[in-house]
Amino acid sequence: MLVEVIAIGDELLIGQTINTNAAWIGKELSLMGISVKRCTVISDDKDSIKNTIDEALKRAQLVLVTGGLGPTKDDITKHTLCEYFETELEINTEVLKRVEQFFKDRGREMLEVNKQQALLPKSATVMHNYHGTASGMWFEKEGSVLISMPGVPYEMKGIMKDEVFPKLKEKFQIASIYHKTILLQGIGESFLADKIQDWENRVRSYGLGLAYLPSTGIVKLRLTSSKGKVDAPAIDQFFDEIKEGFPVNYFGEGEDNLSEVVGRILKANKKTIGTVESCTGGSLANRLVGVSGASNYFQGSFLTYSNELKNKIVEVTNESLKEYGAVSEQVVLQMAKNGREKLGVDYCLATSGIAGPDGGTEHKPVGTIWIGVAGEGFEKAYKFQFGNHRERNIEMTVLTALNLLRCSMLGINNTNIQKK
């Protein structure tokens, strides 16, 4: 089945809003065995909407449209769809009651303009919105289906889950697809691909689809098979080889993230963690406390951006700061060791580096990062050279620090992760 997504909104075209809807729709449909072949972003303009829909319906069996269904005059999608499908608007009493209840539940006055949300095309099947006031609409034309939904992400997702997905399964014969994804940190996409060439050849010879999905500091490996072609145990066996071959890098599956993985290990072993941060400016602590239940293991953090505070708060010696500089093995080791003692935690992570884009020298260029890990009976420091992009350097430092902690807690030899 050929599927296209159309996102309507000038705010998307000028970069004011990121089109996260298309990414979510593509991901969720792929899990159902439906592939999106095209995504188009267009202006809030009647001719643009009509022309784009007309072209999409000539190619695709399913067209998903998001945006332009608000109560204000600049939201014209509903009226344009009425013209395109040669129908007219009428009050849907069920939707009107739901909209009235929506405002009543929130103690807000319902204005006349809000009642317009119950005006819906006669020929459309209503896709109920239990998270807002703008309903979705299901149209059919010459064997193809067009579904229009609001652009507010949580409303669109609710309509898709509650109404659209079940109806699509009834309408179309959808071949099941099985996906599984594993996650690796601290290894580049091209380096990984070079290392697993033989494995990749065997994977593809079994008829599996393989995708490398890189992002800052993380590479996702996804294997895909059609139902009945290759079973799940075969995919698990292939991935077991990656897990065994890359224990320093492999950290989870699916929707896992490193902070959650680290949190589970800490909680399971009843251990505590704290941080002493310089170049990451609190980002590492923020990532740790972003996990529900972090109070079970996260104790606190020292943000020591200046040399004065490194000395005053965690007692890094002025001699070390003067002789080696803040971005050094000696200093980051003291930050981790002393921070562990002062915070009273089982593990402490410390970061010090030159995030950039300024501040680099010939011997310590931008992107030079030191990470310290201290635990019972050990203190280790690791040097990395990440690059010259500030935000990326901070993100890489956070992810790498978390993975170093994971390896330390699990007793994984991470000597090779050091990049001096």
GIZI-V570272 format. One record per helix or strand of 3 or more residues. SS is the DSSP state (@ for helix, = for strand). FROM is the first residue (numbers start at 1). TO is the last residue. Records with the same first field share a line. If there is no record, write none. Layout:
SS=FROM-TO, FROM-TO
//
This chain:
==3-8, 36-42, 62-66, 89-91, 119-121, 125-127, 136-141, 144-149, 177-185, 209-215, 218-226, 250-253, 273-277, 298-303, 347-353, 368-375, 378-385
@=10-13, 20-31, 46-59, 77-84, 93-105, 112-118, 153-171, 189-195, 197-205, 232-245, 258-268, 283-289, 294-296, 307-314, 318-324, 329-343, 390-410, 415-417
//
